[in-house]
Amino acid sequence: FLKEDDFDDKHRPMAFALRGANYIGRDPEDPEHRTRITIIAHGNPGRDVPNWAMKTAIGALVQIEPFKLFYKINEGIKKKQ
């Protein structure tokens, strides 16, 4: 395993881009009773993270993050009622 001492200023691992967005709005087909939620995520770890590691991390997060978002939404609704 690599240690902090193994890196110098020119050889540090870096991630180029990790971004995401959540869009929440009324469903155009039934705006009175339904909500449309779109989750967008983008990740480009660059050359320092192996492809298998990125796929493993995404596989774990894809199953957890939507539930965390919906939980926060439901908790906010309960507080407002």
Phi and psi restraints in degrees (value plus and minus 20) as a CYANA .aco file:
   2 LEU   PHI    -102.5   -62.5
   2 LEU   PSI     124.6   164.6
   3 LYS   PHI    -133.2   -93.2
   3 LYS   PSI     146.2   186.2
   4 GLU   PHI     -76.4   -36.4
   4 GLU   PSI     -54.8   -14.8
   5 ASP   PHI     -89.9   -49.9
   5 ASP   PSI     -36.7     3.3
   6 ASP   PHI     -96.5   -56.5
   6 ASP   PSI     -31.1     8.9
   7 PHE   PHI    -126.7   -86.7
   7 PHE   PSI     125.7   165.7
   8 ASP   PHI    -138.0   -98.0
   8 ASP   PSI    -194.0  -154.0
   9 ASP   PHI     -83.8   -43.8
   9 ASP   PSI     -43.8    -3.8
  10 LYS   PHI    -112.6   -72.6
  10 LYS   PSI     -32.6     7.4
  11 HIS   PHI    -144.9  -104.9
  11 HIS   PSI      29.2    69.2
  12 ARG   PHI    -118.1   -78.1
  12 ARG   PSI     118.3   158.3
  13 PRO   PHI     -86.3   -46.3
  13 PRO   PSI     126.6   166.6
  14 MET   PHI    -167.0  -127.0
  14 MET   PSI     131.2   171.2
  15 ALA   PHI    -126.7   -86.7
  15 ALA   PSI     110.6   150.6
  16 PHE   PHI     -97.5   -57.5
  16 PHE   PSI     -64.4   -24.4
  17 ALA   PHI    -173.8  -133.8
  17 ALA   PSI     107.0   147.0
  18 LEU   PHI    -156.8  -116.8
  18 LEU   PSI      89.3   129.3
  19 ARG   PHI    -159.2  -119.2
  19 ARG   PSI     140.1   180.1
  20 GLY   PHI    -182.2  -142.2
  20 GLY   PSI     143.8   183.8
  21 ALA   PHI    -172.4  -132.4
  21 ALA   PSI     129.1   169.1
  22 ASN   PHI    -141.9  -101.9
  22 ASN   PSI     105.3   145.3
  23 TYR   PHI    -132.0   -92.0
  23 TYR   PSI     104.5   144.5
  24 ILE   PHI    -143.9  -103.9
  24 ILE   PSI     106.1   146.1
  25 GLY   PHI    -179.5  -139.5
  25 GLY   PSI     155.3   195.3
  26 ARG   PHI     -90.9   -50.9
  26 ARG   PSI     122.1   162.1
  27 ASP   PHI     -91.9   -51.9
  27 ASP   PSI     105.9   145.9
  28 PRO   PHI     -84.9   -44.9
  28 PRO   PSI     -44.0    -4.0
  29 GLU   PHI    -101.0   -61.0
  29 GLU   PSI     -48.0    -8.0
  30 ASP   PHI    -169.4  -129.4
  30 ASP   PSI      52.1    92.1
  31 PRO   PHI     -87.0   -47.0
  31 PRO   PSI     -39.5     0.5
  32 GLU   PHI    -101.7   -61.7
  32 GLU   PSI     -45.4    -5.4
  33 HIS   PHI    -144.1  -104.1
  33 HIS   PSI     -29.3    10.7
  34 ARG   PHI    -149.6  -109.6
  34 ARG   PSI     133.7   173.7
  35 THR   PHI    -143.8  -103.8
  35 THR   PSI     118.4   158.4
  36 ARG   PHI    -124.0   -84.0
  36 ARG   PSI     107.3   147.3
  37 ILE   PHI    -140.6  -100.6
  37 ILE   PSI     106.5   146.5
  38 THR   PHI    -139.9   -99.9
  38 THR   PSI     107.3   147.3
  39 ILE   PHI    -132.9   -92.9
  39 ILE   PSI     103.2   143.2
  40 ILE   PHI    -139.9   -99.9
  40 ILE   PSI     113.4   153.4
  41 ALA   PHI    -158.1  -118.1
  41 ALA   PSI     126.0   166.0
  42 HIS   PHI    -160.4  -120.4
  42 HIS   PSI     114.7   154.7
  43 GLY   PHI    -162.5  -122.5
  43 GLY   PSI     110.8   150.8
  44 ASN   PHI    -154.3  -114.3
  44 ASN   PSI      76.4   116.4
  45 PRO   PHI     -97.1   -57.1
  45 PRO   PSI     -22.8    17.2
  46 GLY   PHI      59.4    99.4
  46 GLY   PSI    -181.2  -141.2
  47 ARG   PHI    -106.8   -66.8
  47 ARG   PSI     -28.0    12.0
  48 ASP   PHI    -105.0   -65.0
  48 ASP   PSI     -34.4     5.6
  49 VAL   PHI    -132.4   -92.4
  49 VAL   PSI     103.2   143.2
  50 PRO   PHI     -82.2   -42.2
  50 PRO   PSI     130.8   170.8
  51 ASN   PHI     -78.1   -38.1
  51 ASN   PSI     -61.5   -21.5
  52 TRP   PHI     -83.4   -43.4
  52 TRP   PSI     -55.0   -15.0
  53 ALA   PHI     -89.6   -49.6
  53 ALA   PSI     -60.2   -20.2
  54 MET   PHI     -84.3   -44.3
  54 MET   PSI     -64.2   -24.2
  55 LYS   PHI     -83.9   -43.9
  55 LYS   PSI     -57.7   -17.7
  56 THR   PHI     -85.4   -45.4
  56 THR   PSI     -64.8   -24.8
  57 ALA   PHI     -84.0   -44.0
  57 ALA   PSI     -63.8   -23.8
  58 ILE   PHI     -85.7   -45.7
  58 ILE   PSI     -60.1   -20.1
  59 GLY   PHI     -79.2   -39.2
  59 GLY   PSI     -55.7   -15.7
  60 ALA   PHI     -96.1   -56.1
  60 ALA   PSI     -64.2   -24.2
  61 LEU   PHI     -89.8   -49.8
  61 LEU   PSI     -55.9   -15.9
  62 VAL   PHI     -79.8   -39.8
  62 VAL   PSI     -52.1   -12.1
  63 GLN   PHI    -103.3   -63.3
  63 GLN   PSI     -39.3     0.7
  64 ILE   PHI    -121.8   -81.8
  64 ILE   PSI     -66.2   -26.2
  65 GLU   PHI     -78.1   -38.1
  65 GLU   PSI     -64.5   -24.5
  66 PRO   PHI     -80.0   -40.0
  66 PRO   PSI     -57.9   -17.9
  67 PHE   PHI     -87.2   -47.2
  67 PHE   PSI     -56.6   -16.6
  68 LYS   PHI     -84.4   -44.4
  68 LYS   PSI     -62.1   -22.1
  69 LEU   PHI     -83.1   -43.1
  69 LEU   PSI     -67.3   -27.3
  70 PHE   PHI     -85.2   -45.2
  70 PHE   PSI     -55.7   -15.7
  71 TYR   PHI     -82.1   -42.1
  71 TYR   PSI     -65.3   -25.3
  72 LYS   PHI     -83.9   -43.9
  72 LYS   PSI     -59.3   -19.3
  73 ILE   PHI     -82.8   -42.8
  73 ILE   PSI     -67.5   -27.5
  74 ASN   PHI     -83.2   -43.2
  74 ASN   PSI     -59.8   -19.8
  75 GLU   PHI     -84.0   -44.0
  75 GLU   PSI     -59.8   -19.8
  76 GLY   PHI     -84.4   -44.4
  76 GLY   PSI     -59.4   -19.4
  77 ILE   PHI     -84.1   -44.1
  77 ILE   PSI     -63.4   -23.4
  78 LYS   PHI     -82.2   -42.2
  78 LYS   PSI     -59.0   -19.0
  79 LYS   PHI     -86.8   -46.8
  79 LYS   PSI     -53.9   -13.9
  80 LYS   PHI     -98.8   -58.8
  80 LYS   PSI     -40.0     0.0
